[in-house]
Amino acid sequence: MTQHEMVAVEELVREIARALVDEPEAVEVQTVARDESTILKLRVAPGDVGKVIGKQGRTARSVRTILSAVSMKLHHRYTLDILEEDEEA
C-alpha cells in the first residue's frame, strides 16, 4: 500500500461526496491508517448528511461498494464512516 494509492482513494471519496452535496466546500475526508485497513472518515455540512447517506442508506452503500472494489484491486481494506455533526473525527 503506497502513500500515493491512499491519497488517490481519499480523493475519490472526496470527489464523490462533493458531487452529492449542496455545500461541496464543507466536505472533509480524514484517513486513519491501520496495519491491514484504512478508515475514511467523511464529514459534510449538517444539512448534507442525508444526501450522502441517501434513502434507506442506498447512496452510502453504493460508495462503500466502490470502496470494496478498490480494496480488492489494491489488496488493502478500506472502510467508510460518515460522521454526524456531533461526532468527533
PyMOL Python script that loads the backbone (N, CA, C, O; Angstrom):
from pymol import cmd

cmd.read_pdbstr("""\
ATOM      1  N   MET A   1       0.847  -1.187   0.000  1.00  0.00           N
ATOM      2  CA  MET A   1       0.000   0.000   0.000  1.00  0.00           C
ATOM      3  C   MET A   1       0.884   1.239   0.000  1.00  0.00           C
ATOM      4  O   MET A   1       1.609   1.491   0.962  1.00  0.00           O
ATOM      5  N   THR A   2       0.823   1.995  -1.060  1.00  0.00           N
ATOM      6  CA  THR A   2       1.661   3.184  -1.142  1.00  0.00           C
ATOM      7  C   THR A   2       0.881   4.416  -0.693  1.00  0.00           C
ATOM      8  O   THR A   2      -0.350   4.427  -0.663  1.00  0.00           O
ATOM      9  N   GLN A   3       1.631   5.438  -0.350  1.00  0.00           N
ATOM     10  CA  GLN A   3       1.018   6.706   0.060  1.00  0.00           C
ATOM     11  C   GLN A   3       0.206   7.294  -1.097  1.00  0.00           C
ATOM     12  O   GLN A   3      -0.854   7.882  -0.880  1.00  0.00           O
ATOM     13  N   HIS A   4       0.705   7.135  -2.322  1.00  0.00           N
ATOM     14  CA  HIS A   4       0.001   7.650  -3.496  1.00  0.00           C
ATOM     15  C   HIS A   4      -1.371   6.992  -3.657  1.00  0.00           C
ATOM     16  O   HIS A   4      -2.353   7.672  -3.950  1.00  0.00           O
ATOM     17  N   GLU A   5      -1.440   5.687  -3.468  1.00  0.00           N
ATOM     18  CA  GLU A   5      -2.715   4.980  -3.580  1.00  0.00           C
ATOM     19  C   GLU A   5      -3.695   5.440  -2.510  1.00  0.00           C
ATOM     20  O   GLU A   5      -4.885   5.603  -2.778  1.00  0.00           O
ATOM     21  N   MET A   6      -3.186   5.650  -1.282  1.00  0.00           N
ATOM     22  CA  MET A   6      -4.050   6.089  -0.192  1.00  0.00           C
ATOM     23  C   MET A   6      -4.622   7.477  -0.478  1.00  0.00           C
ATOM     24  O   MET A   6      -5.801   7.724  -0.227  1.00  0.00           O
ATOM     25  N   VAL A   7      -3.801   8.374  -0.995  1.00  0.00           N
ATOM     26  CA  VAL A   7      -4.253   9.724  -1.339  1.00  0.00           C
ATOM     27  C   VAL A   7      -5.266   9.657  -2.477  1.00  0.00           C
ATOM     28  O   VAL A   7      -6.243  10.405  -2.472  1.00  0.00           O
ATOM     29  N   ALA A   8      -5.054   8.786  -3.439  1.00  0.00           N
ATOM     30  CA  ALA A   8      -5.976   8.648  -4.567  1.00  0.00           C
ATOM     31  C   ALA A   8      -7.351   8.164  -4.102  1.00  0.00           C
ATOM     32  O   ALA A   8      -8.373   8.652  -4.582  1.00  0.00           O
ATOM     33  N   VAL A   9      -7.380   7.218  -3.183  1.00  0.00           N
ATOM     34  CA  VAL A   9      -8.657   6.706  -2.668  1.00  0.00           C
ATOM     35  C   VAL A   9      -9.364   7.792  -1.857  1.00  0.00           C
ATOM     36  O   VAL A   9     -10.578   7.967  -1.966  1.00  0.00           O
ATOM     37  N   GLU A  10      -8.601   8.514  -1.047  1.00  0.00           N
ATOM     38  CA  GLU A  10      -9.169   9.626  -0.267  1.00  0.00           C
ATOM     39  C   GLU A  10      -9.771  10.673  -1.202  1.00  0.00           C
ATOM     40  O   GLU A  10     -10.869  11.170  -0.952  1.00  0.00           O
ATOM     41  N   GLU A  11      -9.066  11.003  -2.264  1.00  0.00           N
ATOM     42  CA  GLU A  11      -9.551  11.990  -3.232  1.00  0.00           C
ATOM     43  C   GLU A  11     -10.795  11.483  -3.966  1.00  0.00           C
ATOM     44  O   GLU A  11     -11.697  12.267  -4.263  1.00  0.00           O
ATOM     45  N   LEU A  12     -10.852  10.183  -4.259  1.00  0.00           N
ATOM     46  CA  LEU A  12     -12.027   9.586  -4.892  1.00  0.00           C
ATOM     47  C   LEU A  12     -13.265   9.793  -4.022  1.00  0.00           C
ATOM     48  O   LEU A  12     -14.305  10.232  -4.512  1.00  0.00           O
ATOM     49  N   VAL A  13     -13.155   9.479  -2.746  1.00  0.00           N
ATOM     50  CA  VAL A  13     -14.295   9.638  -1.830  1.00  0.00           C
ATOM     51  C   VAL A  13     -14.680  11.113  -1.710  1.00  0.00           C
ATOM     52  O   VAL A  13     -15.865  11.448  -1.689  1.00  0.00           O
ATOM     53  N   ARG A  14     -13.685  11.988  -1.633  1.00  0.00           N
ATOM     54  CA  ARG A  14     -13.947  13.426  -1.519  1.00  0.00           C
ATOM     55  C   ARG A  14     -14.718  13.930  -2.743  1.00  0.00           C
ATOM     56  O   ARG A  14     -15.677  14.688  -2.599  1.00  0.00           O
ATOM     57  N   GLU A  15     -14.309  13.517  -3.931  1.00  0.00           N
ATOM     58  CA  GLU A  15     -14.968  13.988  -5.150  1.00  0.00           C
ATOM     59  C   GLU A  15     -16.387  13.425  -5.290  1.00  0.00           C
ATOM     60  O   GLU A  15     -17.286  14.130  -5.748  1.00  0.00           O
ATOM     61  N   ILE A  16     -16.593  12.182  -4.907  1.00  0.00           N
ATOM     62  CA  ILE A  16     -17.942  11.614  -4.930  1.00  0.00           C
ATOM     63  C   ILE A  16     -18.841  12.402  -3.993  1.00  0.00           C
ATOM     64  O   ILE A  16     -19.960  12.763  -4.357  1.00  0.00           O
ATOM     65  N   ALA A  17     -18.352  12.671  -2.779  1.00  0.00           N
ATOM     66  CA  ALA A  17     -19.147  13.413  -1.803  1.00  0.00           C
ATOM     67  C   ALA A  17     -19.444  14.829  -2.293  1.00  0.00           C
ATOM     68  O   ALA A  17     -20.565  15.312  -2.135  1.00  0.00           O
ATOM     69  N   ARG A  18     -18.462  15.495  -2.881  1.00  0.00           N
ATOM     70  CA  ARG A  18     -18.670  16.855  -3.397  1.00  0.00           C
ATOM     71  C   ARG A  18     -19.740  16.889  -4.478  1.00  0.00           C
ATOM     72  O   ARG A  18     -20.488  17.861  -4.586  1.00  0.00           O
ATOM     73  N   ALA A  19     -19.815  15.843  -5.269  1.00  0.00           N
ATOM     74  CA  ALA A  19     -20.813  15.786  -6.343  1.00  0.00           C
ATOM     75  C   ALA A  19     -22.226  15.595  -5.787  1.00  0.00           C
ATOM     76  O   ALA A  19     -23.204  15.916  -6.462  1.00  0.00           O
ATOM     77  N   LEU A  20     -22.339  15.076  -4.568  1.00  0.00           N
ATOM     78  CA  LEU A  20     -23.648  14.766  -3.994  1.00  0.00           C
ATOM     79  C   LEU A  20     -24.242  15.894  -3.154  1.00  0.00           C
ATOM     80  O   LEU A  20     -25.464  15.980  -3.032  1.00  0.00           O
ATOM     81  N   VAL A  21     -23.422  16.750  -2.580  1.00  0.00           N
ATOM     82  CA  VAL A  21     -23.881  17.699  -1.570  1.00  0.00           C
ATOM     83  C   VAL A  21     -24.142  19.093  -2.145  1.00  0.00           C
ATOM     84  O   VAL A  21     -23.732  19.408  -3.262  1.00  0.00           O
ATOM     85  N   ASP A  22     -24.838  19.927  -1.348  1.00  0.00           N
ATOM     86  CA  ASP A  22     -25.096  21.314  -1.723  1.00  0.00           C
ATOM     87  C   ASP A  22     -23.936  22.229  -1.341  1.00  0.00           C
ATOM     88  O   ASP A  22     -23.749  23.281  -1.952  1.00  0.00           O
ATOM     89  N   GLU A  23     -23.153  21.834  -0.327  1.00  0.00           N
ATOM     90  CA  GLU A  23     -22.016  22.632   0.131  1.00  0.00           C
ATOM     91  C   GLU A  23     -20.715  21.840  -0.048  1.00  0.00           C
ATOM     92  O   GLU A  23     -20.184  21.298   0.922  1.00  0.00           O
ATOM     93  N   PRO A  24     -20.201  21.770  -1.281  1.00  0.00           N
ATOM     94  CA  PRO A  24     -19.010  20.949  -1.534  1.00  0.00           C
ATOM     95  C   PRO A  24     -17.760  21.428  -0.799  1.00  0.00           C
ATOM     96  O   PRO A  24     -16.862  20.632  -0.526  1.00  0.00           O
ATOM     97  N   GLU A  25     -17.695  22.721  -0.476  1.00  0.00           N
ATOM     98  CA  GLU A  25     -16.516  23.227   0.232  1.00  0.00           C
ATOM     99  C   GLU A  25     -16.444  22.721   1.674  1.00  0.00           C
ATOM    100  O   GLU A  25     -15.386  22.801   2.299  1.00  0.00           O
ATOM    101  N   ALA A  26     -17.547  22.202   2.210  1.00  0.00           N
ATOM    102  CA  ALA A  26     -17.573  21.702   3.589  1.00  0.00           C
ATOM    103  C   ALA A  26     -17.164  20.229   3.686  1.00  0.00           C
ATOM    104  O   ALA A  26     -17.062  19.696   4.791  1.00  0.00           O
ATOM    105  N   VAL A  27     -16.930  19.567   2.561  1.00  0.00           N
ATOM    106  CA  VAL A  27     -16.578  18.147   2.564  1.00  0.00           C
ATOM    107  C   VAL A  27     -15.153  17.958   3.088  1.00  0.00           C
ATOM    108  O   VAL A  27     -14.213  18.586   2.602  1.00  0.00           O
ATOM    109  N   GLU A  28     -15.012  17.088   4.080  1.00  0.00           N
ATOM    110  CA  GLU A  28     -13.703  16.751   4.634  1.00  0.00           C
ATOM    111  C   GLU A  28     -13.585  15.236   4.696  1.00  0.00           C
ATOM    112  O   GLU A  28     -14.529  14.548   5.085  1.00  0.00           O
ATOM    113  N   VAL A  29     -12.420  14.720   4.311  1.00  0.00           N
ATOM    114  CA  VAL A  29     -12.145  13.288   4.419  1.00  0.00           C
ATOM    115  C   VAL A  29     -10.858  13.134   5.219  1.00  0.00           C
ATOM    116  O   VAL A  29      -9.816  13.686   4.864  1.00  0.00           O
ATOM    117  N   GLN A  30     -10.953  12.374   6.303  1.00  0.00           N
ATOM    118  CA  GLN A  30      -9.783  12.114   7.136  1.00  0.00           C
ATOM    119  C   GLN A  30      -9.485  10.618   7.062  1.00  0.00           C
ATOM    120  O   GLN A  30     -10.399   9.798   7.149  1.00  0.00           O
ATOM    121  N   THR A  31      -8.215  10.262   6.901  1.00  0.00           N
ATOM    122  CA  THR A  31      -7.842   8.857   6.837  1.00  0.00           C
ATOM    123  C   THR A  31      -7.186   8.430   8.145  1.00  0.00           C
ATOM    124  O   THR A  31      -6.377   9.152   8.728  1.00  0.00           O
ATOM    125  N   VAL A  32      -7.556   7.249   8.578  1.00  0.00           N
ATOM    126  CA  VAL A  32      -6.946   6.632   9.751  1.00  0.00           C
ATOM    127  C   VAL A  32      -6.385   5.293   9.282  1.00  0.00           C
ATOM    128  O   VAL A  32      -7.126   4.329   9.093  1.00  0.00           O
ATOM    129  N   ALA A  33      -5.071   5.248   9.099  1.00  0.00           N
ATOM    130  CA  ALA A  33      -4.423   4.039   8.580  1.00  0.00           C
ATOM    131  C   ALA A  33      -4.133   3.067   9.712  1.00  0.00           C
ATOM    132  O   ALA A  33      -3.639   3.445  10.774  1.00  0.00           O
ATOM    133  N   ARG A  34      -4.450   1.821   9.459  1.00  0.00           N
ATOM    134  CA  ARG A  34      -4.123   0.742  10.381  1.00  0.00           C
ATOM    135  C   ARG A  34      -3.257  -0.251   9.616  1.00  0.00           C
ATOM    136  O   ARG A  34      -2.967  -0.036   8.439  1.00  0.00           O
ATOM    137  N   ASP A  35      -2.843  -1.322  10.262  1.00  0.00           N
ATOM    138  CA  ASP A  35      -1.973  -2.296   9.605  1.00  0.00           C
ATOM    139  C   ASP A  35      -2.609  -2.883   8.345  1.00  0.00           C
ATOM    140  O   ASP A  35      -2.015  -2.853   7.268  1.00  0.00           O
ATOM    141  N   GLU A  36      -3.807  -3.408   8.490  1.00  0.00           N
ATOM    142  CA  GLU A  36      -4.422  -4.124   7.379  1.00  0.00           C
ATOM    143  C   GLU A  36      -5.606  -3.403   6.761  1.00  0.00           C
ATOM    144  O   GLU A  36      -6.228  -3.914   5.829  1.00  0.00           O
ATOM    145  N   SER A  37      -5.925  -2.208   7.275  1.00  0.00           N
ATOM    146  CA  SER A  37      -7.068  -1.483   6.727  1.00  0.00           C
ATOM    147  C   SER A  37      -6.881   0.019   6.921  1.00  0.00           C
ATOM    148  O   SER A  37      -6.014   0.472   7.669  1.00  0.00           O
ATOM    149  N   THR A  38      -7.717   0.764   6.228  1.00  0.00           N
ATOM    150  CA  THR A  38      -7.738   2.214   6.356  1.00  0.00           C
ATOM    151  C   THR A  38      -9.187   2.643   6.510  1.00  0.00           C
ATOM    152  O   THR A  38     -10.057   2.220   5.749  1.00  0.00           O
ATOM    153  N   ILE A  39      -9.437   3.488   7.503  1.00  0.00           N
ATOM    154  CA  ILE A  39     -10.778   4.025   7.720  1.00  0.00           C
ATOM    155  C   ILE A  39     -10.811   5.427   7.131  1.00  0.00           C
ATOM    156  O   ILE A  39      -9.950   6.254   7.430  1.00  0.00           O
ATOM    157  N   LEU A  40     -11.798   5.687   6.301  1.00  0.00           N
ATOM    158  CA  LEU A  40     -12.010   7.003   5.727  1.00  0.00           C
ATOM    159  C   LEU A  40     -13.191   7.634   6.456  1.00  0.00           C
ATOM    160  O   LEU A  40     -14.314   7.136   6.382  1.00  0.00           O
ATOM    161  N   LYS A  41     -12.929   8.725   7.156  1.00  0.00           N
ATOM    162  CA  LYS A  41     -13.979   9.418   7.910  1.00  0.00           C
ATOM    163  C   LYS A  41     -14.448  10.610   7.090  1.00  0.00           C
ATOM    164  O   LYS A  41     -13.689  11.546   6.835  1.00  0.00           O
ATOM    165  N   LEU A  42     -15.711  10.561   6.683  1.00  0.00           N
ATOM    166  CA  LEU A  42     -16.292  11.595   5.832  1.00  0.00           C
ATOM    167  C   LEU A  42     -17.155  12.515   6.673  1.00  0.00           C
ATOM    168  O   LEU A  42     -18.053  12.067   7.386  1.00  0.00           O
ATOM    169  N   ARG A  43     -16.873  13.806   6.580  1.00  0.00           N
ATOM    170  CA  ARG A  43     -17.666  14.816   7.283  1.00  0.00           C
ATOM    171  C   ARG A  43     -18.173  15.808   6.243  1.00  0.00           C
ATOM    172  O   ARG A  43     -17.410  16.308   5.416  1.00  0.00           O
ATOM    173  N   VAL A  44     -19.482  16.084   6.298  1.00  0.00           N
ATOM    174  CA  VAL A  44     -20.098  17.058   5.393  1.00  0.00           C
ATOM    175  C   VAL A  44     -20.894  18.046   6.239  1.00  0.00           C
ATOM    176  O   VAL A  44     -21.038  17.860   7.447  1.00  0.00           O
ATOM    177  N   ALA A  45     -21.411  19.096   5.606  1.00  0.00           N
ATOM    178  CA  ALA A  45     -22.243  20.071   6.307  1.00  0.00           C
ATOM    179  C   ALA A  45     -23.456  19.352   6.907  1.00  0.00           C
ATOM    180  O   ALA A  45     -23.947  18.379   6.334  1.00  0.00           O
ATOM    181  N   PRO A  46     -23.938  19.832   8.059  1.00  0.00           N
ATOM    182  CA  PRO A  46     -25.066  19.154   8.724  1.00  0.00           C
ATOM    183  C   PRO A  46     -26.284  18.927   7.824  1.00  0.00           C
ATOM    184  O   PRO A  46     -26.956  17.902   7.938  1.00  0.00           O
ATOM    185  N   GLY A  47     -26.566  19.870   6.941  1.00  0.00           N
ATOM    186  CA  GLY A  47     -27.715  19.723   6.049  1.00  0.00           C
ATOM    187  C   GLY A  47     -27.505  18.739   4.912  1.00  0.00           C
ATOM    188  O   GLY A  47     -28.455  18.375   4.220  1.00  0.00           O
ATOM    189  N   ASP A  48     -26.268  18.308   4.715  1.00  0.00           N
ATOM    190  CA  ASP A  48     -25.943  17.412   3.605  1.00  0.00           C
ATOM    191  C   ASP A  48     -25.760  15.958   4.024  1.00  0.00           C
ATOM    192  O   ASP A  48     -25.534  15.099   3.172  1.00  0.00           O
ATOM    193  N   VAL A  49     -25.850  15.667   5.307  1.00  0.00           N
ATOM    194  CA  VAL A  49     -25.625  14.291   5.778  1.00  0.00           C
ATOM    195  C   VAL A  49     -26.604  13.335   5.107  1.00  0.00           C
ATOM    196  O   VAL A  49     -26.219  12.239   4.699  1.00  0.00           O
ATOM    197  N   GLY A  50     -27.846  13.734   4.992  1.00  0.00           N
ATOM    198  CA  GLY A  50     -28.847  12.889   4.360  1.00  0.00           C
ATOM    199  C   GLY A  50     -28.565  12.621   2.897  1.00  0.00           C
ATOM    200  O   GLY A  50     -28.925  11.566   2.375  1.00  0.00           O
ATOM    201  N   LYS A  51     -27.931  13.557   2.239  1.00  0.00           N
ATOM    202  CA  LYS A  51     -27.620  13.380   0.813  1.00  0.00           C
ATOM    203  C   LYS A  51     -26.540  12.324   0.597  1.00  0.00           C
ATOM    204  O   LYS A  51     -26.597  11.575  -0.378  1.00  0.00           O
ATOM    205  N   VAL A  52     -25.554  12.255   1.496  1.00  0.00           N
ATOM    206  CA  VAL A  52     -24.508  11.245   1.313  1.00  0.00           C
ATOM    207  C   VAL A  52     -24.937   9.883   1.848  1.00  0.00           C
ATOM    208  O   VAL A  52     -24.359   8.859   1.482  1.00  0.00           O
ATOM    209  N   ILE A  53     -25.954   9.868   2.717  1.00  0.00           N
ATOM    210  CA  ILE A  53     -26.476   8.579   3.194  1.00  0.00           C
ATOM    211  C   ILE A  53     -27.521   8.046   2.218  1.00  0.00           C
ATOM    212  O   ILE A  53     -27.522   6.857   1.898  1.00  0.00           O
ATOM    213  N   GLY A  54     -28.405   8.913   1.746  1.00  0.00           N
ATOM    214  CA  GLY A  54     -29.422   8.521   0.782  1.00  0.00           C
ATOM    215  C   GLY A  54     -30.605   7.827   1.425  1.00  0.00           C
ATOM    216  O   GLY A  54     -30.587   7.511   2.615  1.00  0.00           O
ATOM    217  N   LYS A  55     -31.627   7.595   0.632  1.00  0.00           N
ATOM    218  CA  LYS A  55     -32.821   6.910   1.133  1.00  0.00           C
ATOM    219  C   LYS A  55     -32.468   5.480   1.495  1.00  0.00           C
ATOM    220  O   LYS A  55     -31.921   4.733   0.684  1.00  0.00           O
ATOM    221  N   GLN A  56     -32.787   5.115   2.715  1.00  0.00           N
ATOM    222  CA  GLN A  56     -32.509   3.776   3.261  1.00  0.00           C
ATOM    223  C   GLN A  56     -31.026   3.411   3.141  1.00  0.00           C
ATOM    224  O   GLN A  56     -30.677   2.232   3.078  1.00  0.00           O
ATOM    225  N   GLY A  57     -30.159   4.424   3.108  1.00  0.00           N
ATOM    226  CA  GLY A  57     -28.722   4.180   3.079  1.00  0.00           C
ATOM    227  C   GLY A  57     -28.172   3.730   1.739  1.00  0.00           C
ATOM    228  O   GLY A  57     -27.052   3.225   1.660  1.00  0.00           O
ATOM    229  N   ARG A  58     -28.953   3.911   0.690  1.00  0.00           N
ATOM    230  CA  ARG A  58     -28.531   3.407  -0.625  1.00  0.00           C
ATOM    231  C   ARG A  58     -27.291   4.113  -1.167  1.00  0.00           C
ATOM    232  O   ARG A  58     -26.407   3.466  -1.727  1.00  0.00           O
ATOM    233  N   THR A  59     -27.220   5.418  -1.007  1.00  0.00           N
ATOM    234  CA  THR A  59     -26.067   6.151  -1.526  1.00  0.00           C
ATOM    235  C   THR A  59     -24.796   5.761  -0.781  1.00  0.00           C
ATOM    236  O   THR A  59     -23.756   5.520  -1.396  1.00  0.00           O
ATOM    237  N   ALA A  60     -24.884   5.701   0.543  1.00  0.00           N
ATOM    238  CA  ALA A  60     -23.720   5.289   1.345  1.00  0.00           C
ATOM    239  C   ALA A  60     -23.300   3.871   0.975  1.00  0.00           C
ATOM    240  O   ALA A  60     -22.107   3.584   0.878  1.00  0.00           O
ATOM    241  N   ARG A  61     -24.259   2.992   0.772  1.00  0.00           N
ATOM    242  CA  ARG A  61     -23.951   1.614   0.391  1.00  0.00           C
ATOM    243  C   ARG A  61     -23.249   1.575  -0.965  1.00  0.00           C
ATOM    244  O   ARG A  61     -22.338   0.775  -1.174  1.00  0.00           O
ATOM    245  N   SER A  62     -23.674   2.437  -1.881  1.00  0.00           N
ATOM    246  CA  SER A  62     -23.045   2.485  -3.208  1.00  0.00           C
ATOM    247  C   SER A  62     -21.592   2.947  -3.118  1.00  0.00           C
ATOM    248  O   SER A  62     -20.718   2.382  -3.775  1.00  0.00           O
ATOM    249  N   VAL A  63     -21.333   3.969  -2.309  1.00  0.00           N
ATOM    250  CA  VAL A  63     -19.959   4.445  -2.130  1.00  0.00           C
ATOM    251  C   VAL A  63     -19.121   3.344  -1.487  1.00  0.00           C
ATOM    252  O   VAL A  63     -17.966   3.143  -1.862  1.00  0.00           O
ATOM    253  N   ARG A  64     -19.693   2.639  -0.529  1.00  0.00           N
ATOM    254  CA  ARG A  64     -18.968   1.535   0.117  1.00  0.00           C
ATOM    255  C   ARG A  64     -18.696   0.399  -0.867  1.00  0.00           C
ATOM    256  O   ARG A  64     -17.672  -0.277  -0.763  1.00  0.00           O
ATOM    257  N   THR A  65     -19.601   0.183  -1.818  1.00  0.00           N
ATOM    258  CA  THR A  65     -19.382  -0.833  -2.849  1.00  0.00           C
ATOM    259  C   THR A  65     -18.206  -0.442  -3.736  1.00  0.00           C
ATOM    260  O   THR A  65     -17.386  -1.288  -4.092  1.00  0.00           O
ATOM    261  N   ILE A  66     -18.122   0.826  -4.088  1.00  0.00           N
ATOM    262  CA  ILE A  66     -16.979   1.304  -4.872  1.00  0.00           C
ATOM    263  C   ILE A  66     -15.696   1.100  -4.081  1.00  0.00           C
ATOM    264  O   ILE A  66     -14.697   0.637  -4.633  1.00  0.00           O
ATOM    265  N   LEU A  67     -15.709   1.441  -2.795  1.00  0.00           N
ATOM    266  CA  LEU A  67     -14.533   1.241  -1.948  1.00  0.00           C
ATOM    267  C   LEU A  67     -14.163  -0.232  -1.855  1.00  0.00           C
ATOM    268  O   LEU A  67     -12.982  -0.573  -1.795  1.00  0.00           O
ATOM    269  N   SER A  68     -15.148  -1.093  -1.843  1.00  0.00           N
ATOM    270  CA  SER A  68     -14.883  -2.529  -1.800  1.00  0.00           C
ATOM    271  C   SER A  68     -14.160  -2.978  -3.067  1.00  0.00           C
ATOM    272  O   SER A  68     -13.231  -3.783  -3.002  1.00  0.00           O
ATOM    273  N   ALA A  69     -14.582  -2.463  -4.209  1.00  0.00           N
ATOM    274  CA  ALA A  69     -13.916  -2.810  -5.468  1.00  0.00           C
ATOM    275  C   ALA A  69     -12.476  -2.288  -5.473  1.00  0.00           C
ATOM    276  O   ALA A  69     -11.567  -2.986  -5.922  1.00  0.00           O
ATOM    277  N   VAL A  70     -12.270  -1.082  -4.982  1.00  0.00           N
ATOM    278  CA  VAL A  70     -10.922  -0.518  -4.882  1.00  0.00           C
ATOM    279  C   VAL A  70     -10.082  -1.364  -3.930  1.00  0.00           C
ATOM    280  O   VAL A  70      -8.910  -1.629  -4.196  1.00  0.00           O
ATOM    281  N   SER A  71     -10.684  -1.783  -2.826  1.00  0.00           N
ATOM    282  CA  SER A  71      -9.974  -2.611  -1.849  1.00  0.00           C
ATOM    283  C   SER A  71      -9.472  -3.902  -2.471  1.00  0.00           C
ATOM    284  O   SER A  71      -8.348  -4.328  -2.205  1.00  0.00           O
ATOM    285  N   MET A  72     -10.295  -4.519  -3.292  1.00  0.00           N
ATOM    286  CA  MET A  72      -9.895  -5.764  -3.938  1.00  0.00           C
ATOM    287  C   MET A  72      -8.751  -5.529  -4.919  1.00  0.00           C
ATOM    288  O   MET A  72      -7.828  -6.339  -5.004  1.00  0.00           O
ATOM    289  N   LYS A  73      -8.810  -4.429  -5.657  1.00  0.00           N
ATOM    290  CA  LYS A  73      -7.756  -4.132  -6.628  1.00  0.00           C
ATOM    291  C   LYS A  73      -6.428  -3.818  -5.947  1.00  0.00           C
ATOM    292  O   LYS A  73      -5.375  -4.272  -6.394  1.00  0.00           O
ATOM    293  N   LEU A  74      -6.478  -3.042  -4.864  1.00  0.00           N
ATOM    294  CA  LEU A  74      -5.259  -2.609  -4.186  1.00  0.00           C
ATOM    295  C   LEU A  74      -4.799  -3.573  -3.081  1.00  0.00           C
ATOM    296  O   LEU A  74      -3.744  -3.375  -2.478  1.00  0.00           O
ATOM    297  N   HIS A  75      -5.593  -4.608  -2.826  1.00  0.00           N
ATOM    298  CA  HIS A  75      -5.277  -5.576  -1.771  1.00  0.00           C
ATOM    299  C   HIS A  75      -5.102  -4.903  -0.415  1.00  0.00           C
ATOM    300  O   HIS A  75      -4.195  -5.229   0.350  1.00  0.00           O
ATOM    301  N   HIS A  76      -5.989  -3.960  -0.141  1.00  0.00           N
ATOM    302  CA  HIS A  76      -5.971  -3.245   1.140  1.00  0.00           C
ATOM    303  C   HIS A  76      -7.413  -2.873   1.454  1.00  0.00           C
ATOM    304  O   HIS A  76      -8.111  -2.337   0.594  1.00  0.00           O
ATOM    305  N   ARG A  77      -7.864  -3.146   2.660  1.00  0.00           N
ATOM    306  CA  ARG A  77      -9.258  -2.916   3.026  1.00  0.00           C
ATOM    307  C   ARG A  77      -9.509  -1.451   3.382  1.00  0.00           C
ATOM    308  O   ARG A  77      -8.774  -0.861   4.173  1.00  0.00           O
ATOM    309  N   TYR A  78     -10.548  -0.875   2.792  1.00  0.00           N
ATOM    310  CA  TYR A  78     -10.990   0.482   3.104  1.00  0.00           C
ATOM    311  C   TYR A  78     -12.399   0.417   3.657  1.00  0.00           C
ATOM    312  O   TYR A  78     -13.242  -0.325   3.154  1.00  0.00           O
ATOM    313  N   THR A  79     -12.648   1.199   4.693  1.00  0.00           N
ATOM    314  CA  THR A  79     -13.998   1.319   5.231  1.00  0.00           C
ATOM    315  C   THR A  79     -14.370   2.797   5.292  1.00  0.00           C
ATOM    316  O   THR A  79     -13.500   3.655   5.445  1.00  0.00           O
ATOM    317  N   LEU A  80     -15.648   3.089   5.173  1.00  0.00           N
ATOM    318  CA  LEU A  80     -16.136   4.465   5.167  1.00  0.00           C
ATOM    319  C   LEU A  80     -17.005   4.703   6.390  1.00  0.00           C
ATOM    320  O   LEU A  80     -17.955   3.963   6.643  1.00  0.00           O
ATOM    321  N   ASP A  81     -16.672   5.744   7.147  1.00  0.00           N
ATOM    322  CA  ASP A  81     -17.507   6.208   8.253  1.00  0.00           C
ATOM    323  C   ASP A  81     -18.031   7.586   7.880  1.00  0.00           C
ATOM    324  O   ASP A  81     -17.259   8.487   7.553  1.00  0.00           O
ATOM    325  N   ILE A  82     -19.350   7.741   7.933  1.00  0.00           N
ATOM    326  CA  ILE A  82     -19.948   9.047   7.685  1.00  0.00           C
ATOM    327  C   ILE A  82     -20.256   9.642   9.050  1.00  0.00           C
ATOM    328  O   ILE A  82     -21.073   9.112   9.803  1.00  0.00           O
ATOM    329  N   LEU A  83     -19.592  10.746   9.359  1.00  0.00           N
ATOM    330  CA  LEU A  83     -19.705  11.333  10.683  1.00  0.00           C
ATOM    331  C   LEU A  83     -20.867  12.313  10.754  1.00  0.00           C
ATOM    332  O   LEU A  83     -21.056  13.145   9.867  1.00  0.00           O
ATOM    333  N   GLU A  84     -21.634  12.197  11.820  1.00  0.00           N
ATOM    334  CA  GLU A  84     -22.691  13.166  12.094  1.00  0.00           C
ATOM    335  C   GLU A  84     -22.027  14.419  12.647  1.00  0.00           C
ATOM    336  O   GLU A  84     -20.858  14.381  13.031  1.00  0.00           O
ATOM    337  N   GLU A  85     -22.755  15.523  12.692  1.00  0.00           N
ATOM    338  CA  GLU A  85     -22.156  16.793  13.099  1.00  0.00           C
ATOM    339  C   GLU A  85     -21.641  16.792  14.534  1.00  0.00           C
ATOM    340  O   GLU A  85     -20.724  17.552  14.845  1.00  0.00           O
ATOM    341  N   ASP A  86     -22.195  15.969  15.416  1.00  0.00           N
ATOM    342  CA  ASP A  86     -21.764  15.974  16.803  1.00  0.00           C
ATOM    343  C   ASP A  86     -20.690  14.928  17.113  1.00  0.00           C
ATOM    344  O   ASP A  86     -20.264  14.809  18.262  1.00  0.00           O
ATOM    345  N   GLU A  87     -20.252  14.178  16.120  1.00  0.00           N
ATOM    346  CA  GLU A  87     -19.220  13.162  16.336  1.00  0.00           C
ATOM    347  C   GLU A  87     -17.843  13.757  16.165  1.00  0.00           C
ATOM    348  O   GLU A  87     -17.628  14.625  15.319  1.00  0.00           O
ATOM    349  N   GLU A  88     -16.898  13.278  16.984  1.00  0.00           N
ATOM    350  CA  GLU A  88     -15.510  13.702  16.863  1.00  0.00           C
ATOM    351  C   GLU A  88     -14.818  12.905  15.770  1.00  0.00           C
ATOM    352  O   GLU A  88     -15.128  11.733  15.558  1.00  0.00           O
ATOM    353  N   ALA A  89     -13.894  13.531  15.084  1.00  0.00           N
ATOM    354  CA  ALA A  89     -13.176  12.860  13.989  1.00  0.00           C
ATOM    355  C   ALA A  89     -12.194  11.855  14.491  1.00  0.00           C
ATOM    356  O   ALA A  89     -11.512  11.208  13.696  1.00  0.00           O
TER     357      ALA A  89
END
""", "prot")
cmd.dss("prot")
cmd.show_as("cartoon", "prot")
cmd.util.cbc("prot")
cmd.orient("prot")
